[in-house]
Each structure stands twice: as structure tokens, then as C-alpha cells.
Amino acid sequence: MKAQIRQDLMELMLIPGLSGHEDRIRRAITKKLGAIDVETSTDRLGNLHAHFPGDGPRVMLFTHMDQLGFIVRKIEPNGLLRLERLGGVPERALAAQDVLVCVADGKDIPGTIASKSHHATSPPEKYTVTPFPELYVDTGYNSLDAIAAAGVRIGQPVVYAPFAQERANDTVCGTSIDDRAGCAVLLAVAEALQKRTNGPPVDLAFTVLEEFNLRGAQTLAQQLNPDIAIQIDLMLATDTPDMAARGDMVLSGGPGMSLYSFHGRGTLNGVIPHPAMVALFETTAQQHNIPLQRSAQVGVLTDLSYVQLTGSGVAAIDMGFPMRASHSAREVCDLNDLVQLTELLRAAIAGIDANFSLDRDDYT
Ligand SMILES: [Zn+2]
């Protein structure tokens, strides 16, 4: 299983899929699902979904396939590009970063975000972050006409230059581990669902627009009307000096379960998981000897926040894998955490039968 997850992750990380522009990544995932005989459908927003019939409460298991990035905002007369941010782009981590302007498959244009020449940097400038509107991208094209002829126009998607590298101890570093790692895990879960002989009905989904507005999955949830929603995304690894006070989530320490998430800036949403879901994952982890880490974070949010409010309410939980350097162009995860997360999801879903209770009084 690890070899398959590794291969899927490495491949998916190299395919651009900015929020609202997920078509290339969706086609790649559709192809991978087709290769294991899983039929899929796509809704108008671009959410990709596969249904596995069964008995019991209806489960929606999903992960987002889009990634954060940029949009071309302005083209300067000398061909330099100005960008607008799309999603939680870390301004601090942008100088000298390679990007890819997504024109069309085979026609994408590489460029680099500016870093002011060091020889001209004054002492106070050394420790300040360049405001985003002042940044520009150099692609080598040196006139409006030349860059337009190459296909670049205002509004086009731009992503971090896709990068995927295997590192020591089964770790992987690169772009959009958030959330192509989730996609690789769900592909491995799909394989098991395809082979099973019983279990609850499962709608497995790869959703859009998570990094943009967190609501792409909502339209799909409205159609599917699930009883249970399980969302897969990163968990903030806190085992580095800069993150130590934030929690106890260790890279390579196994999958994670979120007990609390909230985003107080703007969206005012988050998830406090349903007690049936917490009990299910705790019991399953124990029975199968899978380590399970706990996360409680303000500032983190997924599209589950909106999915849980569908219909008369959905028993929801955020599950995931520890990840370092979130939203930078060099995110890091451990393949072993992804394998254990896959095992945990397969076993937990198998543990949901027709009598599975979603009555809170049975758990509290
Ligand atoms: Zn994510």
C-alpha cells in the first residue's frame, strides 16, 4: 500500500489544480479511479464523486483536490506579472519562489517571484516582508506583446512551481501536499471499498474550492444528504521549535483526529466533532493498534465546517495526517502517517453497521 500511496502522491503533486481551476487534477484522479474500476461523476462546480452502495448510515468521505496559489492581476509593459493571492498564501515565504503560469497543458510558463537584489537591500529592509502588491514575477518575456503571444492573460491561474521530492525516513517534501496527500489516501481507501462485500453506503469525494472559500463541498453534500461526514486534510505538526507551544502533533507519529477547529477571522466557523465519530475512531485505532494523535487548533478550518450544516445536520469529524510548513511551497509529510491513516479509515468505515447509533446520549 505504501508504494501505491507514494506513487499517487508524487504524481498528483506535480499536476496544477488551483481553486476554481481543478480540471487537470480532476481528470488525473478520475483516470486513477477508472484504473481500479471505480465509476465517477462530476457536478457543475467540478466536485468528483464515487458511490459505493451498502447498508446503514450514509457516509460522505471527502478531501479537497484544489490548491492555493495566485491569479494574474496585471501585466506590466515590460512583461513582468503582478499577482493576486488566492487562498492563504504566506507572504513571508514568497521571495525568490518559482511559480508556474497555467496557460494549458504543455504550454505552462515558468517564472520566479521577485527578490530585491541583496546588494541594494538596506539594513532595515533585511528583516521586513515585501508587501504583496509590490511583488512581481519575471518569466523572461520582456514585453506585453510577447507575453500575450505566449498565452498569458489577466485572470489566469498561477501555482507554486510543482515540486515533489522523497526524503529520508519516508518523508516527502513539495508543493500541495495539502491536500494531494489526502487524495492519495482516498484513492487507497477507494480500492478497499471497491473490493468489500458489506458495509455502509459511502460517497467518496474529491472536492473543489476549499482553499478559496471552503464551500465547494457544500453543493455535493446537499445532493448526497449524508448522515456522517469524514473529511481528510493536514493536521498542523507541532514538533518543530517554532510550533512547539501549539500542540502535541508529531510528524511520523501516526494519523490525527481534530477535537476542535475554529477560524475567528472572517469565517467564524469550525468543527466540534460528533461524539459518535470520536468514539468510532478512538475505538478503531485501539483495536487495530494504530496510533492516533489529537489536535485542537484555532486558525485552522476545512470545508467540513460547512458540510456539517447540511440538511438536519451531519455527524462530522476532521481526520488527517501531520504536516509541516503548511501553505508554503515546501510542505512536508510522512508516508507512514498516510498509510496508517488509510488503515484507520478503512477499519472505521467497516465498523459502521446498520445499527450504528448517531444518538448523542449513547456516547456522552
Ligand atoms: Zn487543505
Boltz pocket constraint, residues with backbone or C-beta under 6 A from the ligand:
constraints:
  - pocket:
      binder: B
      contacts: [[A, 64], [A, 178], [A, 179], [A, 210], [A, 233], [A, 234]]
      max_distance: 6.0
